[in-house]
Amino acid sequence: MKSGPESTEDELLEDPPAEEPEGDEEDRDDGADSPEPASEAKEVVAAFLEDYGRIVLEAQKAAETTATGGWATIYEAHRRELLRERRRIASGLRELAEVSAFEGLSEEEEKELGDLRKAATALREKNQHFEETVVSLVRLPAVRASDCINLYRSKAESVERHFALNPDTVGTIVRMSEAIASVPIIRWDLERGILSVSPSP
């Protein structure tokens, strides 16, 4: 009859089973979620091709717009007026500069100088308005393409630097350069006001 209670006392005197340290399971999960170097290297190149591909679609639509006769008429008229006014202002300033250097400016010439300054300010503001409301919409894909290339070139460098000792990431920069060289080239021609999408060379 005593064996029951004695057995209970012996069990109470035994050392309790060791508990597993808290956080081990979480630590194991964190390790499982950390990116694999090879995966990182592949994903950064794939992400570039996907993002740049979307920009190419936008650029093709913008290129169609700038290829129309209506767009050419609007843009060329603006450029002609812009250049004509710049030349007129520059010519007036040169003449006044010569007079100022040898004789000094009269009151009338000082007024003319002020008028040229006002004309230059008005021309700059007019051109800025045209750029912001008309040109920026069709030029944007060229800007975005350049930004995308710079961003992913930097990301490739970061991946290769972060996993510098891993053979799976060596050459990520080269692979990104090859991907960049394979995509269409998006250019904005300021003089003609044309956005072009050209196949990679």
Secondary structure, 3 states (H helix, E strand, C coil): CCHHHHHHHHHHHCCCCCCCCCCHHHHHHHHHHCCCHHHHHHHHHHHHHHHHHHHHHHHHHHHHHHCCHHHHHHHHHHHHHHHHHHHHHHHHHHHHHHHHHHCCCCHHHHHHHHHHHHHHHHHHHHHHHHHHHHHHHHHHHHHHHHHHHHHHHHHHHHHHHHCCCCCCCCCHHHHHHHHHHHCCEEEEECCCCEEEEECCC
